[in-house]
Amino acid sequence: MKFAARRICSGLIALIAAQLSPAQSPHSPTLAETLSRASIRAPAIAPDAGSIAYLKRQTDWKENEFVWQLWLADVASGRNIQLTRGRKSASAAQWSPDGQWLAFITERESTAVETESAKGEGADADKPAARQIWLIAPKGGEAWPLTRSATDITEFHWSRDGKKVLFSATMAPTKAAKARKEKYSAYDVVEKDFDTAQLWSVDVGAAEKAAAPVPAQQLTSDLTLNVNSFAVSPDSSKVAFSATHNPQLAFLKDEDIYLLNLADPKLSVTKIVALPGPDRSPMFSTDGKQLAFVTSLEQPNFFYANTHLAMVDLAAVMARPATAAIDVRDLTKNFDEDPQALDWSPAGVYFGATQRMADHLFRVDP
């Protein structure tokens, strides 16, 4: 149903755009009018395909910035409802698997409930960072914070069973780092001082019951790995993620793919794809037995060469990691563009790519 619903998405977005830009007589817009023009992006279709969440851009002239707010479009009626307001932008929303919640990242001031929750954790509790995950019920109600991470959250995904939300963020500053900053002010040693992103999970049910953020569980703690993109398996028992040993761009060539076993009490992590050059954007098959990903496919000049969409059998790479191009199956061998992995459905693997000056959607049957 998710992919069938995508067929209606372009029509609905056109309807929304028509409402944003009513028919007018010919007119050359001024610069101010051009900058004030509303636009939309990041549509997310509800699990029942009955509504679509999207971001709408507003121009805040007072603060001199664009602000993106979360809106909801009803497919049957075409009615549009604004879900978020405020001075800070909301990120692209993700539906819970049961369609009861929309999760998004935004920067907001702490609520009274969150402040009391922090007091309950003791005086040593780290002050939450600005960018947190918030939940809002699409059928009505105020948004509320799901997390109180000590550092900004960069990416998140729902577990497929809807019980948890997994996210990436760096660890809180150590006491030594805080003491150094207090004594010498802030400074960084090039290529030595950096924070690596780790994986965390938060129990949605516990947060609902408490009506407030609950402490997140840290899933990875290897400070030599900087987590980038990640995906949750269909049975919610595994997480595939790409990681480098340093978050700086110069170390992109070291990006490999790892598998985190959530069913293991020790939360074991196994490197499964380690081709020369970057391997990223992992994506599980619908049965969870294969993994697709974007790779440079061992090309030495990967900065200039086309990337490829490849796949591996999880059972095989768990026994012996893929370390050479011969160890993976190239799905876009004859495709002369850079594929951007999107999703894997029973019909095949979907990816986007730019040809000449246009963006297109593609599907390959693996």
C-alpha positions in Angstrom: 0.0 0.0 0.0 2.9 2.3 0.7 4.1 2.2 -2.8 0.6 2.3 -4.3 0.1 5.5 -2.4 3.1 7.1 -3.9 1.2 7.2 -7.2 -1.1 9.8 -5.8 1.6 11.9 -4.2 2.5 14.0 -7.3 -1.1 14.8 -7.9 -1.7 15.8 -4.3 1.4 17.9 -4.2 0.2 19.7 -7.4 -3.1 20.4 -5.7 -1.3 21.8 -2.7 0.9 23.9 -5.0 -2.2 25.2 -6.8 -3.6 26.3 -3.5 -0.4 28.1 -2.5 -0.2 30.0 -5.9 -3.7 31.0 -7.0 -4.2 32.1 -10.6 -3.3 35.8 -11.1 -2.9 38.2 -13.9 0.7 38.3 -15.5 3.1 40.0 -13.1 6.8 40.2 -12.8 7.5 39.4 -9.1 9.7 41.7 -7.1 12.7 40.3 -5.1 10.7 40.5 -1.9 7.7 38.6 -3.5 10.1 35.9 -4.8 11.7 35.4 -1.4 8.2 35.3 0.2 6.9 32.6 -2.2 5.8 29.5 -0.3 7.2 26.2 -1.4 6.8 22.6 -0.2 9.1 19.5 0.1 9.5 16.2 1.9 6.1 14.5 1.5 5.5 11.5 3.8 2.6 9.2 3.1 0.6 7.8 6.1 0.6 4.0 6.4 -3.1 3.9 5.5 -2.5 6.3 2.5 -5.2 8.6 3.8 -3.0 11.6 4.4 0.3 13.1 3.6 2.6 15.1 5.9 4.8 17.7 4.2 7.0 20.7 4.9 5.9 24.2 3.8 8.4 27.1 3.7 7.6 30.5 5.2 9.7 33.6 5.1 10.5 35.2 8.4 11.6 38.8 7.5 12.1 39.8 11.1 14.7 37.1 11.7 16.0 37.1 8.1 15.5 33.4 7.6 13.3 30.7 6.0 11.2 28.6 8.4 9.8 25.2 7.5 6.6 24.1 9.2 4.9 20.7 9.2 1.5 20.5 7.4 -0.9 17.6 6.8 -2.9 17.1 3.6 -6.1 14.9 3.6 -6.1 12.8 0.4 -9.9 12.5 0.1 -10.8 16.1 0.7 -7.6 18.0 -0.3 -7.9 19.9 3.0 -4.5 21.1 4.4 -3.9 21.6 8.2 -0.8 23.3 9.7 0.6 21.1 12.5 3.6 23.1 13.8 4.3 26.8 14.4 7.0 28.8 15.9 10.3 30.5 15.0 12.3 27.3 14.4 12.0 24.9 11.4 10.7 21.4 11.6 12.5 18.6 9.7 11.0 16.0 7.4 8.5 14.0 9.4 8.3 10.2 9.7 5.1 8.3 10.5 4.9 5.7 13.2 4.1 2.3 11.7 0.6 2.4 13.1 0.0 6.0 11.9 -0.7 7.3 15.3 2.3 9.6 15.5 4.4 11.9 13.4 8.0 12.3 14.6 10.2 15.2 13.5 13.3 17.1 14.6 13.1 20.7 15.6 14.6 23.2 18.0 12.3 24.4 20.7 12.5 25.7 24.3 12.1 23.1 27.1 8.6 22.7 28.4 7.7 22.8 32.0 7.2 19.0 32.0 10.6 18.4 30.5 12.2 20.7 33.0 10.7 18.7 35.9 11.8 15.5 34.3 15.4 16.7 34.1 15.3 17.7 37.8 14.2 14.1 38.6 17.3 12.8 37.0 19.6 14.7 39.4 21.7 17.8 39.4 24.4 16.1 37.2 21.9 15.5 34.3 23.2 17.1 31.1 21.2 20.0 29.7 19.4 18.9 26.6 20.6 20.2 23.3 18.5 22.3 21.0 17.7 19.7 18.2 15.4 17.0 19.7 12.9 14.5 18.3 9.3 15.6 18.9 6.0 13.7 18.4 2.6 15.1 17.3 -0.6 13.2 16.8 -1.9 14.0 13.3 -5.5 13.8 14.6 -5.0 16.7 17.0 -3.0 17.8 20.1 0.2 19.6 20.9 3.6 18.4 19.9 5.8 17.1 22.8 9.5 16.1 23.1 10.3 12.4 22.9 14.1 12.9 23.6 16.3 15.0 25.8 19.7 14.2 24.2 22.7 16.1 25.5 23.8 16.7 21.9 22.0 17.6 18.7 20.2 14.7 17.0 21.1 14.3 13.4 19.0 11.4 12.0 16.3 9.1 13.3 14.2 6.1 12.2 11.3 4.3 13.8 11.7 0.6 14.5 9.4 -1.4 12.3 7.4 -2.6 15.3 6.8 1.0 16.3 8.1 0.4 19.9 11.3 2.5 19.6 12.8 5.4 17.8 16.5 5.1 17.0 18.7 8.1 16.4 22.3 9.2 15.9 24.0 11.9 18.0 27.4 12.5 19.6 28.0 11.7 23.2 27.9 14.4 25.9 31.1 16.2 26.6 33.3 14.5 29.2 34.3 16.2 32.4 37.8 16.6 31.0 36.5 18.4 27.9 34.4 20.7 30.0 37.3 21.5 32.3 39.6 22.3 29.3 37.0 24.6 27.8 36.4 26.4 31.1 40.2 26.9 31.6 41.3 27.7 28.1 38.1 28.6 26.3 37.0 26.7 23.2 39.6 25.4 20.7 40.1 22.4 18.5 43.3 20.5 17.5 43.0 19.8 13.7 42.2 16.2 12.9 42.5 15.2 16.6 39.6 16.9 18.4 36.3 15.7 17.1 33.2 13.9 18.4 31.9 10.8 16.7 28.2 10.1 16.3 26.8 7.0 18.0 23.4 5.2 17.9 20.8 5.5 20.6 17.2 4.3 21.0 14.3 5.7 23.0 11.2 3.7 24.2 8.2 5.4 22.8 5.7 3.5 25.0 7.6 4.5 28.2 7.6 8.2 27.0 3.9 8.1 26.3 3.2 6.6 29.7 5.3 9.3 31.4 4.0 12.0 29.2 7.6 13.3 29.0 11.0 12.4 27.5 12.7 9.3 28.9 16.4 8.5 29.0 17.7 7.0 25.7 19.7 3.7 25.6 23.1 4.0 24.0 23.4 1.2 21.4 27.0 1.8 20.1 30.0 3.1 22.1 33.0 2.7 19.8 34.5 6.2 19.7 36.6 5.2 16.7 33.4 4.9 14.6 31.4 7.9 13.4 27.9 6.7 12.5 26.4 8.2 9.3 23.4 6.7 7.6 21.5 3.7 9.1 18.5 1.5 8.6 16.4 -0.8 10.8 15.6 -4.4 9.7 12.0 -5.4 9.1 11.9 -7.6 12.2 13.4 -4.7 14.3 16.2 -7.0 15.5 19.1 -5.5 13.6 20.5 -2.1 12.5 22.8 -1.7 9.5 24.8 1.5 9.5 27.7 3.1 7.7 30.5 4.7 9.6 33.9 6.3 9.2 36.7 6.6 11.7 36.7 10.4 11.6 33.7 12.7 10.7 35.9 15.0 8.6 35.4 14.8 4.8 39.0 13.8 4.1 38.2 10.4 5.8 35.2 9.6 3.6 37.2 6.8 1.9 37.1 4.8 5.1 33.3 4.6 5.2 32.2 0.9 5.7 29.0 -0.8 6.6 28.4 -2.5 10.0 25.6 -4.6 11.5 24.3 -4.1 15.0 22.5 -7.1 16.6 19.8 -5.7 18.9 18.8 -9.2 19.9 22.3 -9.7 21.5 22.4 -8.5 25.1 26.0 -7.3 24.4 24.8 -5.4 21.3 27.5 -6.9 19.1 28.6 -5.0 16.0 30.1 -6.7 13.0 31.7 -5.1 9.9 30.0 -6.6 6.9 31.0 -4.5 3.9 34.5 -3.0 3.7 35.3 -2.3 0.0 38.1 0.2 -0.7 36.3 3.6 -0.9 33.0 4.7 0.7 30.1 2.3 1.2 26.9 4.0 2.6 23.1 4.2 2.7 22.3 0.6 3.7 18.8 -0.6 2.9 17.2 -4.0 4.0 15.2 -6.2 1.7 11.6 -6.8 2.6 12.4 -10.2 4.1 15.6 -8.8 5.9 17.9 -11.4 4.2 19.7 -9.0 1.8 21.2 -5.6 2.1 21.5 -3.0 -0.7 23.8 0.0 -0.4 25.5 2.8 -2.4 29.2 2.1 -3.1 32.2 3.4 -5.1 32.8 -0.2 -6.0 36.5 -0.1 -5.4 37.1 2.7 -7.9 40.3 4.6 -6.9 39.1 8.0 -8.1 35.7 7.7 -6.4 35.4 11.4 -6.0 34.9 11.8 -9.7 33.4 8.4 -10.7 29.8 7.2 -10.7 28.6 5.5 -7.6 26.8 2.1 -7.8 23.9 0.4 -6.1 25.0 -3.0 -4.9 23.7 -5.8 -2.7 24.9 -8.6 -0.5 23.4 -11.6 1.3 23.5 -10.9 5.0 24.2 -14.5 5.9 27.3 -14.6 3.6 28.8 -11.3 4.8 28.2 -12.1 8.4 30.4 -15.2 7.9 33.0 -13.3 5.8 32.8 -9.5 5.1 32.7 -8.2 1.6 36.1 -6.6 1.0 36.3 -6.5 -2.9 34.0 -5.7 -5.7 33.8 -9.4 -6.6 32.1 -10.0 -3.3 29.0 -7.9 -4.1 26.3 -7.9 -6.7 26.3 -4.7 -8.8 22.7 -3.7 -9.5 23.5 -0.6 -11.6 26.4 -1.8 -13.7 25.1 -0.2 -16.9 23.6 2.9 -15.3 25.7 6.0 -16.2 24.6 8.2 -13.2 24.9 8.4 -9.4 22.0 6.4 -7.9 20.5 7.6 -4.6 19.0 4.7 -2.6 15.4 5.4 -1.6 13.5 2.2 -0.7 13.1 -1.6 -1.3 9.7 -3.0 -2.0 8.5 -6.4 -3.3 8.6 -4.8 -6.8 12.3 -3.9 -6.5 14.8 -1.4 -5.3 13.9 2.3 -5.9 16.5 4.9 -6.4 16.7 8.5 -7.7 19.2 10.0 -10.1 19.8 13.1 -12.2 20.0 12.8 -16.0 21.0 16.0 -17.8 19.0 18.7 -15.9 16.1 16.5 -14.6 15.6 14.3 -11.5 14.0 10.9 -12.2 12.8 7.9 -10.2 14.1 4.5 -11.2 13.4 0.9 -10.1 15.7 -2.2 -10.5 14.5 -5.8 -9.9 17.3 -7.4 -7.9 
